[in-house]
C-alpha cells in the first residue's frame, strides 16, 4: 500500500506542477503581447521625435548605445 500512496502522491504533484506551468505560460504570453505593444508605441514616439526637429535635422536613436558606431 505504501508504494501506491507514493505513486498517487507523485501523480498529484505532477498535476499541480502542470497547473503552475500553464499559469506561468499564460503570464509569459501576456507579457509578450505587452512588449509588442510597447515596441509599437516606442516606434511611434521615435517617429514623432525624428519628424518634429525644429531645425530640420534628423535625430537618430541608436539601437544599442554600448556598441558604438553602427551598432
N, C-alpha and C positions, 0 to 999 in steps of 0.2 A: 504493500500500500504506500510505502514511503516513496517509491520510485514514481508511482502515478501522481502523487502530490507534487513531486519535484517537476514532473513533466507539465502538469497543469499550471504550476506557478511560472514556469518558463514561458509557456504559451501566453499567459496573462501579461507577463512583462513585455513580450514581443508585440502584443496587440496594443498595449499602452504606448510603447515606443513608436509604433506605426502612426498612431494618432498624433503624437507630438511632431513627428517628421512631416506629416501632412500639414499641420498648422504652421510650421516653420516654412514649408514650401509656399504656402499661400501668402505668408507675410513677405517672402522674398519676391514673389510675383507682384505684389502691391508696390513694393519699394522700386522694382524695376520700372513699373509704369510711372511712378512719381519721378524717377530720374529722367525718363524720356521727356516728361512734361517740363521739367526744369531745363533740360537741354534745349528744347524748342524755345522756351522763354528767353534763355541766355542768347540764343541766336538773334532773336528779335531785338534785345537790348543792344547787342553788338552792332546790329544794322543801324539802329537809330543813332548810336554814337558815331558811326562812320559817316552817316549822311549829314548829321547836324553840325559838323565842324564849321564855325563861323568863317574861318579863313579859307575854306575850300579844300584844306588838306585832308588826307585820309588817315585816320588813326587805325593802326593795325594792332590787334591784341594777339600776343604770342600764345601759341598753344601750350608750350612748355617753356616758361621763362628760365628755368635752370639749364636748359640745353644750349643756350646762347643763340648765335645767329642761325637762322634757317631751321630752328628746332620746333 
